[in-house]
Amino acid sequence: MFKAFLVKYGEIGLKGKNRGSFENTLCDQIRKRLAKLGSYEVIREQGRIFISCPEGYDYDDTVAELQKVFGLTAIMPVIVVEGTKWEDITAAAIDYVKAQYGGKKLTFKVEAKRSDKNYPIESPDMCRLMGEELLKAIPELSVDVHDPQIRVWVEVRKNSYIYSHIIKGQGGMPLGTGGKAMLLLSGGIDSPVAGYMVSKRGVVLEATYFHAPPYTSELAKKKVVDLARLVSEYTGPIKLNIVNFTDIQMYIYEACPHEQLTIIMRRYMMRIAETLAKKGDCIGLVTGESIGQVASQTMDSLLVTNSVCSLPVYRPLIAFDKQDIVDVAEKINTYETSILPYEDCCTIFVAKHPVTHPVLSLIEESEKLLSGKIDALVKTALDTVEVINVK
């Protein structure tokens, strides 16, 4: 029945002189999403984007793809009426409502909008006239302007559009409008959600995973690749850097006070991730940390961790409760994979009593114990990075 979609965006409309470039980027993202489904035409017009569908297209697949496009707030399957002749619009609206709701006793309201203020019928009159015609043609309907069961929207532009279903979009900003960042991706619940959330603000992702064989298995590595693939359904392709961290972890374990292990290991992860980030033209790091969730995520610990970075570290989950994070993980379909029982390298060398309020000067003093060969180990880790392009 539907041969086209009208899609709406939110914040882009507030971008002033830059609005056009944001709209063009959003249109490009829509085209990329839909290209695998067929030849769709994406047209930008006065605060709206219209998508014309090819013959025989799959409605459900199309909606599913559009719902993953950051920047879209609403997706409406529409009936397209060529031109703006009122009689044609009315006839199409009657046919549409009959097909969608015929035979059902429902309350309704008409909402109308005209983009051309020279159009001879003003919006309130369009609502009234359309309502009268619908009541005549479909006696089961009744009007309720305050809390109707259905709303029939009519938009008159160069052509005219009729719809009554509004499908919620992701919101946010189009991918590519917010720069590029390096996600520290583990096999847990939090980091995939952090990647999704920062990409929702238009940020393109690269990712780094720290692998520690034989203490972490190939199944743990596969789990992270699977998580990257699930996140990429929203963020687009992700370059995943897999760093062998075993020798660095073992050296820290042997040389440093055990209550400081987590913090010192985390600092070396951040150093390595930042090196890869700069190599990949990223302008920030992204982590899944939340204040107080574990010992390495107290404010004192985050301060000490941050001190090794020159790039900004973005933590989109910083004030989230665990259940808030789980809710998003379930929404984006990463939760069930995240809870698979394969350890990542962060959980193997956990001290019985990790320091929760580390002092930077003491941590730096402990790191001097590593000076003998830590630089060579870091270089080897960077030289042997395995890259998987996930999509």
C-alpha atoms as a printed R data frame, in Angstrom:
    type eleno elety resid chain resno       x       y      z
1   ATOM     1    CA   MET     A     1   0.000   0.000  0.000
2   ATOM     2    CA   PHE     A     2   2.756   2.433  0.923
3   ATOM     3    CA   LYS     A     3   5.136   3.474 -1.825
4   ATOM     4    CA   ALA     A     4   6.994   6.114  0.168
5   ATOM     5    CA   PHE     A     5   8.099   7.208  3.616
6   ATOM     6    CA   LEU     A     6   8.286  10.647  5.120
7   ATOM     7    CA   VAL     A     7  10.955  10.907  7.807
8   ATOM     8    CA   LYS     A     8  11.509  13.640 10.360
9   ATOM     9    CA   TYR     A     9  14.612  14.778 12.193
10  ATOM    10    CA   GLY     A    10  15.015  16.697 15.444
11  ATOM    11    CA   GLU     A    11  18.071  18.705 16.462
12  ATOM    12    CA   ILE     A    12  19.278  19.195 12.907
13  ATOM    13    CA   GLY     A    13  16.483  21.720 12.462
14  ATOM    14    CA   LEU     A    14  18.239  23.989 14.988
15  ATOM    15    CA   LYS     A    15  21.568  24.111 13.149
16  ATOM    16    CA   GLY     A    16  21.043  27.427 11.387
17  ATOM    17    CA   LYS     A    17  23.356  28.018  8.449
18  ATOM    18    CA   ASN     A    18  24.900  24.550  8.889
19  ATOM    19    CA   ARG     A    19  21.554  22.806  8.663
20  ATOM    20    CA   GLY     A    20  21.937  21.930  4.984
21  ATOM    21    CA   SER     A    21  25.167  20.010  5.510
22  ATOM    22    CA   PHE     A    22  23.618  18.039  8.366
23  ATOM    23    CA   GLU     A    23  20.587  17.231  6.216
24  ATOM    24    CA   ASN     A    24  22.817  16.081  3.360
25  ATOM    25    CA   THR     A    25  24.790  13.832  5.712
26  ATOM    26    CA   LEU     A    26  21.561  12.360  7.044
27  ATOM    27    CA   CYS     A    27  20.333  11.687  3.492
28  ATOM    28    CA   ASP     A    28  23.639   9.969  2.703
29  ATOM    29    CA   GLN     A    29  23.275   7.758  5.781
30  ATOM    30    CA   ILE     A    30  19.747   6.794  4.741
31  ATOM    31    CA   ARG     A    31  20.944   5.905  1.234
32  ATOM    32    CA   LYS     A    32  23.754   3.746  2.640
33  ATOM    33    CA   ARG     A    33  21.332   1.948  4.923
34  ATOM    34    CA   LEU     A    34  18.808   1.211  2.217
35  ATOM    35    CA   ALA     A    35  21.222   0.444 -0.632
36  ATOM    36    CA   LYS     A    36  21.376  -3.246  0.303
37  ATOM    37    CA   LEU     A    37  17.579  -3.486  0.049
38  ATOM    38    CA   GLY     A    38  17.092  -1.912 -3.379
39  ATOM    39    CA   SER     A    39  17.045   1.364 -5.318
40  ATOM    40    CA   TYR     A    40  15.414   3.931 -3.064
41  ATOM    41    CA   GLU     A    41  15.199   7.614 -3.908
42  ATOM    42    CA   VAL     A    42  15.933   9.969 -1.018
43  ATOM    43    CA   ILE     A    43  14.755  13.557 -1.477
44  ATOM    44    CA   ARG     A    44  15.300  16.490  0.871
45  ATOM    45    CA   GLU     A    45  12.555  19.119  0.912
46  ATOM    46    CA   GLN     A    46  11.771  21.960  3.358
47  ATOM    47    CA   GLY     A    47  12.407  20.353  6.718
48  ATOM    48    CA   ARG     A    48  11.397  16.891  5.597
49  ATOM    49    CA   ILE     A    49  13.047  13.955  3.872
50  ATOM    50    CA   PHE     A    50  11.039  11.757  1.512
51  ATOM    51    CA   ILE     A    51  11.950   8.234  0.524
52  ATOM    52    CA   SER     A    52  10.443   6.723 -2.619
53  ATOM    53    CA   CYS     A    53  10.481   2.932 -2.547
54  ATOM    54    CA   PRO     A    54  11.219   0.557 -5.433
55  ATOM    55    CA   GLU     A    55   8.643  -1.895 -6.729
56  ATOM    56    CA   GLY     A    56   8.334  -4.998 -4.583
57  ATOM    57    CA   TYR     A    57  10.318  -3.565 -1.670
58  ATOM    58    CA   ASP     A    58  10.076  -5.202  1.761
59  ATOM    59    CA   TYR     A    59   8.200  -2.915  4.148
60  ATOM    60    CA   ASP     A    60   9.404  -4.512  7.401
61  ATOM    61    CA   ASP     A    61  13.062  -4.612  6.346
62  ATOM    62    CA   THR     A    62  12.900  -0.987  5.231
63  ATOM    63    CA   VAL     A    63  11.423   0.179  8.521
64  ATOM    64    CA   ALA     A    64  13.971  -1.874 10.472
65  ATOM    65    CA   GLU     A    65  16.859  -0.198  8.639
66  ATOM    66    CA   LEU     A    66  15.413   3.290  9.022
67  ATOM    67    CA   GLN     A    67  14.968   2.729 12.750
68  ATOM    68    CA   LYS     A    68  18.744   2.303 13.054
69  ATOM    69    CA   VAL     A    69  19.607   5.607 11.359
70  ATOM    70    CA   PHE     A    70  20.862   8.133 13.891
71  ATOM    71    CA   GLY     A    71  19.259  11.537 13.337
72  ATOM    72    CA   LEU     A    72  15.762  10.314 12.471
73  ATOM    73    CA   THR     A    73  13.118  10.983 15.117
74  ATOM    74    CA   ALA     A    74  10.072   9.647 13.252
75  ATOM    75    CA   ILE     A    75   9.298   7.445 10.257
76  ATOM    76    CA   MET     A    76   5.914   7.682  8.582
77  ATOM    77    CA   PRO     A    77   4.677   5.392  5.804
78  ATOM    78    CA   VAL     A    78   2.707   7.749  3.544
79  ATOM    79    CA   ILE     A    79   0.186   7.775  0.758
80  ATOM    80    CA   VAL     A    80   1.463  10.108 -1.960
81  ATOM    81    CA   VAL     A    81  -1.031  12.208 -3.909
82  ATOM    82    CA   GLU     A    82   0.366  13.818 -7.045
83  ATOM    83    CA   GLY     A    83  -0.174  17.578 -6.878
84  ATOM    84    CA   THR     A    84  -2.289  19.569 -4.417
85  ATOM    85    CA   LYS     A    85  -5.834  19.314 -5.764
86  ATOM    86    CA   TRP     A    86  -8.089  19.163 -2.732
87  ATOM    87    CA   GLU     A    87 -10.569  16.728 -4.251
88  ATOM    88    CA   ASP     A    88  -7.761  14.263 -4.991
89  ATOM    89    CA   ILE     A    89  -6.375  14.605 -1.466
90  ATOM    90    CA   THR     A    90  -9.803  14.014  0.076
91  ATOM    91    CA   ALA     A    91 -10.515  10.960 -2.082
92  ATOM    92    CA   ALA     A    92  -7.118   9.462 -1.244
93  ATOM    93    CA   ALA     A    93  -7.610  10.112  2.472
94  ATOM    94    CA   ILE     A    94 -10.993   8.369  2.453
95  ATOM    95    CA   ASP     A    95  -9.562   5.340  0.645
96  ATOM    96    CA   TYR     A    96  -6.632   5.244  3.041
97  ATOM    97    CA   VAL     A    97  -8.710   5.428  6.229
98  ATOM    98    CA   LYS     A    98 -11.141   2.805  4.902
99  ATOM    99    CA   ALA     A    99  -8.274   0.466  4.106
100 ATOM   100    CA   GLN     A   100  -6.586   0.974  7.467
101 ATOM   101    CA   TYR     A   101  -9.542   1.260  9.827
102 ATOM   102    CA   GLY     A   102 -12.722   0.446  7.873
103 ATOM   103    CA   GLY     A   103 -15.505  -1.186  9.885
104 ATOM   104    CA   LYS     A   104 -14.018  -0.208 13.275
105 ATOM   105    CA   LYS     A   105 -15.694   2.226 15.648
106 ATOM   106    CA   LEU     A   106 -12.908   4.688 16.347
107 ATOM   107    CA   THR     A   107 -12.474   8.315 17.315
108 ATOM   108    CA   PHE     A   108 -10.254  10.434 15.093
109 ATOM   109    CA   LYS     A   109  -8.776  13.833 14.522
110 ATOM   110    CA   VAL     A   110  -7.336  15.397 11.363
111 ATOM   111    CA   GLU     A   111  -4.013  17.261 11.553
112 ATOM   112    CA   ALA     A   112  -3.074  19.349  8.512
113 ATOM   113    CA   LYS     A   113  -0.066  21.325  7.378
114 ATOM   114    CA   ARG     A   114   0.605  23.347  4.239
115 ATOM   115    CA   SER     A   115   4.156  24.307  3.322
116 ATOM   116    CA   ASP     A   116   2.973  26.892  0.785
117 ATOM   117    CA   LYS     A   117   1.113  29.622  2.646
118 ATOM   118    CA   ASN     A   118  -0.451  30.687 -0.650
119 ATOM   119    CA   TYR     A   119  -2.360  27.424 -0.837
120 ATOM   120    CA   PRO     A   120  -6.039  28.507 -0.918
121 ATOM   121    CA   ILE     A   121  -7.203  26.390  2.041
122 ATOM   122    CA   GLU     A   122  -5.704  27.227  5.423
123 ATOM   123    CA   SER     A   123  -4.665  24.443  7.799
124 ATOM   124    CA   PRO     A   124  -7.647  24.748 10.241
125 ATOM   125    CA   ASP     A   125 -10.050  24.659  7.297
126 ATOM   126    CA   MET     A   126  -8.270  21.644  5.850
127 ATOM   127    CA   CYS     A   127  -8.816  19.815  9.142
128 ATOM   128    CA   ARG     A   128 -12.494  20.738  9.238
129 ATOM   129    CA   LEU     A   129 -13.226  19.911  5.599
130 ATOM   130    CA   MET     A   130 -11.330  16.637  5.695
131 ATOM   131    CA   GLY     A   131 -13.064  15.648  8.931
132 ATOM   132    CA   GLU     A   132 -16.476  16.271  7.383
133 ATOM   133    CA   GLU     A   133 -15.680  14.129  4.343
134 ATOM   134    CA   LEU     A   134 -14.338  11.280  6.453
135 ATOM   135    CA   LEU     A   135 -17.453  11.296  8.638
136 ATOM   136    CA   LYS     A   136 -19.703  11.178  5.584
137 ATOM   137    CA   ALA     A   137 -17.784   8.346  3.963
138 ATOM   138    CA   ILE     A   138 -17.083   6.257  7.092
139 ATOM   139    CA   PRO     A   139 -20.005   6.448  9.545
140 ATOM   140    CA   GLU     A   140 -18.242   4.239 12.119
141 ATOM   141    CA   LEU     A   141 -15.877   7.125 12.878
142 ATOM   142    CA   SER     A   142 -16.513   9.904 15.385
143 ATOM   143    CA   VAL     A   143 -14.531  13.030 16.143
144 ATOM   144    CA   ASP     A   144 -12.491  13.550 19.311
145 ATOM   145    CA   VAL     A   145 -10.116  16.500 19.057
146 ATOM   146    CA   HIS     A   146  -8.657  15.996 22.554
147 ATOM   147    CA   ASP     A   147  -7.771  12.313 22.812
148 ATOM   148    CA   PRO     A   148  -8.492  10.569 19.505
149 ATOM   149    CA   GLN     A   149  -7.723   6.914 18.896
150 ATOM   150    CA   ILE     A   150  -6.291   7.748 15.495
151 ATOM   151    CA   ARG     A   151  -4.849  10.892 13.951
152 ATOM   152    CA   VAL     A   152  -4.929  11.443 10.214
153 ATOM   153    CA   TRP     A   153  -2.163  13.773  9.060
154 ATOM   154    CA   VAL     A   154  -2.308  15.640  5.772
155 ATOM   155    CA   GLU     A   155   0.744  17.536  4.492
156 ATOM   156    CA   VAL     A   156   0.385  19.641  1.371
157 ATOM   157    CA   ARG     A   157   3.660  20.455 -0.369
158 ATOM   158    CA   LYS     A   158   4.569  20.170 -4.059
159 ATOM   159    CA   ASN     A   159   2.717  16.887 -3.731
160 ATOM   160    CA   SER     A   160   0.464  15.839 -0.870
161 ATOM   161    CA   TYR     A   161   1.007  13.198  1.776
162 ATOM   162    CA   ILE     A   162  -1.390  11.305  4.029
163 ATOM   163    CA   TYR     A   163  -0.421   9.163  7.010
164 ATOM   164    CA   SER     A   164  -1.600   7.983 10.407
165 ATOM   165    CA   HIS     A   165   1.243   5.796 11.663
166 ATOM   166    CA   ILE     A   166   4.315   7.317 13.297
167 ATOM   167    CA   ILE     A   167   7.186   4.937 13.991
168 ATOM   168    CA   LYS     A   168   9.757   6.168 16.499
169 ATOM   169    CA   GLY     A   169  13.311   6.674 15.220
170 ATOM   170    CA   GLN     A   170  16.651   6.623 17.049
171 ATOM   171    CA   GLY     A   171  16.994  10.399 17.334
172 ATOM   172    CA   GLY     A   172  20.444  11.846 17.872
173 ATOM   173    CA   MET     A   173  22.709  13.190 15.148
174 ATOM   174    CA   PRO     A   174  23.732  11.701 11.779
175 ATOM   175    CA   LEU     A   175  26.864   9.562 11.772
176 ATOM   176    CA   GLY     A   176  29.887  11.496 10.609
177 ATOM   177    CA   THR     A   177  28.824  14.876 12.008
178 ATOM   178    CA   GLY     A   178  30.511  14.403 15.394
179 ATOM   179    CA   GLY     A   179  34.061  13.334 14.541
180 ATOM   180    CA   LYS     A   180  35.731   9.984 15.205
181 ATOM   181    CA   ALA     A   181  36.631   8.271 18.475
182 ATOM   182    CA   MET     A   182  38.349   5.132 19.748
183 ATOM   183    CA   LEU     A   183  36.111   2.853 21.834
184 ATOM   184    CA   LEU     A   184  37.783   0.637 24.439
185 ATOM   185    CA   LEU     A   185  35.627  -2.419 23.850
186 ATOM   186    CA   SER     A   186  35.524  -5.313 26.302
187 ATOM   187    CA   GLY     A   187  33.266  -8.315 26.543
188 ATOM   188    CA   GLY     A   188  31.116  -6.721 29.229
189 ATOM   189    CA   ILE     A   189  27.740  -5.020 29.202
190 ATOM   190    CA   ASP     A   190  28.918  -1.418 29.448
191 ATOM   191    CA   SER     A   191  31.351  -0.660 26.630
192 ATOM   192    CA   PRO     A   192  29.075  -1.713 23.724
193 ATOM   193    CA   VAL     A   193  26.373   0.544 25.164
194 ATOM   194    CA   ALA     A   194  28.881   3.402 25.475
195 ATOM   195    CA   GLY     A   195  29.842   2.952 21.820
196 ATOM   196    CA   TYR     A   196  26.215   3.005 20.734
197 ATOM   197    CA   MET     A   197  25.454   6.094 22.791
198 ATOM   198    CA   VAL     A   198  28.394   8.181 21.613
199 ATOM   199    CA   SER     A   199  27.677   7.208 17.994
200 ATOM   200    CA   LYS     A   200  24.121   8.399 18.514
201 ATOM   201    CA   ARG     A   201  25.700  11.858 18.751
202 ATOM   202    CA   GLY     A   202  27.172  11.465 15.260
203 ATOM   203    CA   VAL     A   203  30.561  10.005 16.223
204 ATOM   204    CA   VAL     A   204  32.188   7.397 13.971
205 ATOM   205    CA   LEU     A   205  33.821   4.557 15.923
206 ATOM   206    CA   GLU     A   206  37.015   2.602 15.815
207 ATOM   207    CA   ALA     A   207  37.544   0.082 18.642
208 ATOM   208    CA   THR     A   208  40.334  -1.558 20.636
209 ATOM   209    CA   TYR     A   209  40.072  -4.836 22.548
210 ATOM   210    CA   PHE     A   210  42.776  -6.113 24.910
211 ATOM   211    CA   HIS     A   211  43.192  -9.881 24.599
212 ATOM   212    CA   ALA     A   212  45.262 -11.953 27.054
213 ATOM   213    CA   PRO     A   213  45.805 -15.501 25.850
214 ATOM   214    CA   PRO     A   214  45.949 -18.086 27.367
215 ATOM   215    CA   TYR     A   215  44.128 -16.409 30.266
216 ATOM   216    CA   THR     A   216  41.389 -15.375 27.884
217 ATOM   217    CA   SER     A   217  40.136 -17.853 25.322
218 ATOM   218    CA   GLU     A   218  39.367 -17.543 21.641
219 ATOM   219    CA   LEU     A   219  35.707 -17.655 22.672
220 ATOM   220    CA   ALA     A   220  36.240 -14.447 24.650
221 ATOM   221    CA   LYS     A   221  37.746 -12.850 21.560
222 ATOM   222    CA   LYS     A   222  34.879 -14.087 19.384
223 ATOM   223    CA   LYS     A   223  32.437 -12.639 21.897
224 ATOM   224    CA   VAL     A   224  33.985  -9.184 21.489
225 ATOM   225    CA   VAL     A   225  33.920  -9.469 17.693
226 ATOM   226    CA   ASP     A   226  30.258 -10.438 17.925
227 ATOM   227    CA   LEU     A   227  29.568  -7.441 20.151
228 ATOM   228    CA   ALA     A   228  31.330  -5.154 17.690
229 ATOM   229    CA   ARG     A   229  29.175  -6.588 14.921
230 ATOM   230    CA   LEU     A   230  25.977  -5.948 16.906
231 ATOM   231    CA   VAL     A   231  27.037  -2.373 17.656
232 ATOM   232    CA   SER     A   232  27.968  -1.841 14.000
233 ATOM   233    CA   GLU     A   233  24.332  -2.410 13.031
234 ATOM   234    CA   TYR     A   234  23.806   1.098 14.408
235 ATOM   235    CA   THR     A   235  27.228   2.711 14.038
236 ATOM   236    CA   GLY     A   236  28.268   1.422 10.629
237 ATOM   237    CA   PRO     A   237  31.494  -0.575 10.015
238 ATOM   238    CA   ILE     A   238  33.969  -0.693 12.901
239 ATOM   239    CA   LYS     A   239  37.707  -1.235 12.616
240 ATOM   240    CA   LEU     A   240  38.498  -3.482 15.609
241 ATOM   241    CA   ASN     A   241  42.093  -3.511 16.896
242 ATOM   242    CA   ILE     A   242  42.918  -6.608 18.944
243 ATOM   243    CA   VAL     A   243  45.910  -6.034 21.207
244 ATOM   244    CA   ASN     A   244  47.773  -8.945 22.809
245 ATOM   245    CA   PHE     A   245  48.113  -7.676 26.367
246 ATOM   246    CA   THR     A   246  49.362 -10.834 28.110
247 ATOM   247    CA   ASP     A   247  53.043  -9.966 28.497
248 ATOM   248    CA   ILE     A   248  52.254  -6.463 29.718
249 ATOM   249    CA   GLN     A   249  49.784  -7.785 32.271
250 ATOM   250    CA   MET     A   250  52.191 -10.426 33.543
251 ATOM   251    CA   TYR     A   251  55.023  -7.910 33.888
252 ATOM   252    CA   ILE     A   252  52.807  -5.505 35.849
253 ATOM   253    CA   TYR     A   253  51.605  -8.417 38.004
254 ATOM   254    CA   GLU     A   254  55.161  -9.434 38.815
255 ATOM   255    CA   ALA     A   255  56.585  -5.955 39.414
256 ATOM   256    CA   CYS     A   256  53.875  -3.787 40.986
257 ATOM   257    CA   PRO     A   257  51.909  -3.791 44.263
258 ATOM   258    CA   HIS     A   258  48.878  -6.006 43.738
259 ATOM   259    CA   GLU     A   259  46.364  -3.524 45.129
260 ATOM   260    CA   GLN     A   260  47.410  -1.178 42.299
261 ATOM   261    CA   LEU     A   261  47.246  -3.758 39.495
262 ATOM   262    CA   THR     A   262  43.892  -2.709 38.062
263 ATOM   263    CA   ILE     A   263  44.771   0.978 37.918
264 ATOM   264    CA   ILE     A   264  48.217   0.452 36.401
265 ATOM   265    CA   MET     A   265  46.927  -2.024 33.814
266 ATOM   266    CA   ARG     A   266  44.145   0.385 32.963
267 ATOM   267    CA   ARG     A   267  46.648   3.203 32.489
268 ATOM   268    CA   TYR     A   268  48.630   1.105 30.009
269 ATOM   269    CA   MET     A   269  45.473   0.186 28.154
270 ATOM   270    CA   MET     A   270  44.664   3.874 27.822
271 ATOM   271    CA   ARG     A   271  48.175   4.657 26.592
272 ATOM   272    CA   ILE     A   272  47.981   1.962 23.919
273 ATOM   273    CA   ALA     A   273  44.440   2.866 22.900
274 ATOM   274    CA   GLU     A   274  45.428   6.510 22.572
275 ATOM   275    CA   THR     A   275  48.380   5.611 20.344
276 ATOM   276    CA   LEU     A   276  46.059   3.628 18.078
277 ATOM   277    CA   ALA     A   277  43.489   6.427 18.224
278 ATOM   278    CA   LYS     A   278  45.951   9.023 16.989
279 ATOM   279    CA   LYS     A   279  47.096   6.666 14.249
280 ATOM   280    CA   GLY     A   280  43.459   6.296 13.171
281 ATOM   281    CA   ASP     A   281  42.730  10.064 13.252
282 ATOM   282    CA   CYS     A   282  40.446   9.719 16.267
283 ATOM   283    CA   ILE     A   283  40.028  12.811 18.418
284 ATOM   284    CA   GLY     A   284  38.893  11.128 21.617
285 ATOM   285    CA   LEU     A   285  38.629   7.894 23.572
286 ATOM   286    CA   VAL     A   286  35.345   6.316 24.688
287 ATOM   287    CA   THR     A   287  34.898   4.006 27.667
288 ATOM   288    CA   GLY     A   288  31.953   2.372 29.410
289 ATOM   289    CA   GLU     A   289  32.886   3.557 32.894
290 ATOM   290    CA   SER     A   290  30.280   4.643 35.443
291 ATOM   291    CA   ILE     A   291  31.172   6.368 38.713
292 ATOM   292    CA   GLY     A   292  31.564   3.901 41.570
293 ATOM   293    CA   GLN     A   293  30.585   0.770 39.651
294 ATOM   294    CA   VAL     A   294  33.916  -0.957 40.413
295 ATOM   295    CA   ALA     A   295  37.158   0.002 42.159
296 ATOM   296    CA   SER     A   296  38.756   1.356 38.974
297 ATOM   297    CA   GLN     A   297  35.775   3.653 38.397
298 ATOM   298    CA   THR     A   298  35.793   5.841 41.492
299 ATOM   299    CA   MET     A   299  36.430   9.496 40.769
300 ATOM   300    CA   ASP     A   300  39.922   9.166 42.234
301 ATOM   301    CA   SER     A   301  40.649   6.194 39.973
302 ATOM   302    CA   LEU     A   302  39.308   7.953 36.884
303 ATOM   303    CA   LEU     A   303  41.460  10.983 37.680
304 ATOM   304    CA   VAL     A   304  44.585   8.808 37.863
305 ATOM   305    CA   THR     A   305  43.624   6.937 34.689
306 ATOM   306    CA   ASN     A   306  42.947  10.141 32.766
307 ATOM   307    CA   SER     A   307  46.346  11.576 33.611
308 ATOM   308    CA   VAL     A   308  48.083   9.391 30.999
309 ATOM   309    CA   CYS     A   309  45.885  10.679 28.158
310 ATOM   310    CA   SER     A   310  46.305  13.773 26.039
311 ATOM   311    CA   LEU     A   311  43.087  13.082 24.105
312 ATOM   312    CA   PRO     A   312  39.764  13.681 25.866
313 ATOM   313    CA   VAL     A   313  38.089  10.601 27.347
314 ATOM   314    CA   TYR     A   314  34.325  10.427 26.811
315 ATOM   315    CA   ARG     A   315  32.242   8.384 29.247
316 ATOM   316    CA   PRO     A   316  28.611   8.494 28.121
317 ATOM   317    CA   LEU     A   317  27.520   6.141 30.940
318 ATOM   318    CA   ILE     A   318  29.231   8.089 33.725
319 ATOM   319    CA   ALA     A   319  26.045   8.737 35.763
320 ATOM   320    CA   PHE     A   320  24.041   5.664 34.734
321 ATOM   321    CA   ASP     A   321  22.843   3.047 37.205
322 ATOM   322    CA   LYS     A   322  23.589  -0.528 36.143
323 ATOM   323    CA   GLN     A   323  19.944  -1.165 35.292
324 ATOM   324    CA   ASP     A   324  19.949   1.898 33.013
325 ATOM   325    CA   ILE     A   325  22.866   0.361 31.115
326 ATOM   326    CA   VAL     A   326  21.225  -3.061 30.952
327 ATOM   327    CA   ASP     A   327  18.059  -1.496 29.544
328 ATOM   328    CA   VAL     A   328  19.990   0.043 26.651
329 ATOM   329    CA   ALA     A   329  21.964  -3.177 26.109
330 ATOM   330    CA   GLU     A   330  18.708  -5.084 25.764
331 ATOM   331    CA   LYS     A   331  17.352  -2.456 23.389
332 ATOM   332    CA   ILE     A   332  20.346  -2.746 21.044
333 ATOM   333    CA   ASN     A   333  20.523  -6.541 21.384
334 ATOM   334    CA   THR     A   334  23.996  -6.738 22.973
335 ATOM   335    CA   TYR     A   335  22.974  -7.885 26.462
336 ATOM   336    CA   GLU     A   336  22.657 -11.619 25.814
337 ATOM   337    CA   THR     A   337  26.072 -11.698 24.142
338 ATOM   338    CA   SER     A   338  27.670  -9.585 26.884
339 ATOM   339    CA   ILE     A   339  26.634 -11.998 29.637
340 ATOM   340    CA   LEU     A   340  28.147 -15.058 27.963
341 ATOM   341    CA   PRO     A   341  30.602 -16.578 30.505
342 ATOM   342    CA   TYR     A   342  33.907 -15.850 28.787
343 ATOM   343    CA   GLU     A   343  36.368 -13.818 30.845
344 ATOM   344    CA   ASP     A   344  38.080 -10.766 29.422
345 ATOM   345    CA   CYS     A   345  41.543  -9.672 30.433
346 ATOM   346    CA   CYS     A   346  40.243  -7.143 32.959
347 ATOM   347    CA   THR     A   347  38.895  -9.861 35.296
348 ATOM   348    CA   ILE     A   348  41.837 -12.262 35.411
349 ATOM   349    CA   PHE     A   349  44.288 -10.234 37.511
350 ATOM   350    CA   VAL     A   350  41.905  -8.620 39.990
351 ATOM   351    CA   ALA     A   351  43.392  -7.992 43.430
352 ATOM   352    CA   LYS     A   352  41.533  -9.126 46.541
353 ATOM   353    CA   HIS     A   353  41.615  -5.575 47.892
354 ATOM   354    CA   PRO     A   354  42.126  -3.135 44.988
355 ATOM   355    CA   VAL     A   355  42.850   0.458 45.833
356 ATOM   356    CA   THR     A   356  39.742   2.613 45.412
357 ATOM   357    CA   HIS     A   357  41.329   6.002 46.129
358 ATOM   358    CA   PRO     A   358  44.670   5.844 44.335
359 ATOM   359    CA   VAL     A   359  47.165   8.685 44.657
360 ATOM   360    CA   LEU     A   360  48.740   9.687 41.349
361 ATOM   361    CA   SER     A   361  52.250  10.180 42.751
362 ATOM   362    CA   LEU     A   362  52.222   6.686 44.306
363 ATOM   363    CA   ILE     A   363  50.986   5.069 41.094
364 ATOM   364    CA   GLU     A   364  53.664   6.863 39.082
365 ATOM   365    CA   GLU     A   365  56.290   5.700 41.613
366 ATOM   366    CA   SER     A   366  55.118   2.096 41.183
367 ATOM   367    CA   GLU     A   367  55.268   2.412 37.404
368 ATOM   368    CA   LYS     A   368  58.976   3.226 37.683
369 ATOM   369    CA   LEU     A   369  59.392  -0.442 38.660
370 ATOM   370    CA   LEU     A   370  58.414  -1.305 35.092
371 ATOM   371    CA   SER     A   371  61.027   0.857 33.394
372 ATOM   372    CA   GLY     A   372  63.269  -2.072 32.542
373 ATOM   373    CA   LYS     A   373  61.229  -3.427 29.668
374 ATOM   374    CA   ILE     A   374  57.717  -1.960 29.626
375 ATOM   375    CA   ASP     A   375  58.434   0.264 26.614
376 ATOM   376    CA   ALA     A   376  59.577  -2.724 24.570
377 ATOM   377    CA   LEU     A   377  56.511  -4.717 25.586
378 ATOM   378    CA   VAL     A   378  54.198  -1.861 24.598
379 ATOM   379    CA   LYS     A   379  55.970  -1.517 21.257
380 ATOM   380    CA   THR     A   380  55.583  -5.241 20.596
381 ATOM   381    CA   ALA     A   381  51.885  -5.069 21.482
382 ATOM   382    CA   LEU     A   382  51.398  -2.186 19.048
383 ATOM   383    CA   ASP     A   383  53.446  -3.849 16.304
384 ATOM   384    CA   THR     A   384  51.403  -7.066 16.533
385 ATOM   385    CA   VAL     A   385  47.894  -5.612 16.604
386 ATOM   386    CA   GLU     A   386  45.380  -7.789 14.772
387 ATOM   387    CA   VAL     A   387  42.824  -5.778 12.799
388 ATOM   388    CA   ILE     A   388  39.329  -7.041 12.016
389 ATOM   389    CA   ASN     A   389  36.976  -4.899  9.965
390 ATOM   390    CA   VAL     A   390  33.565  -5.581 11.442
391 ATOM   391    CA   LYS     A   391  30.294  -4.831  9.709
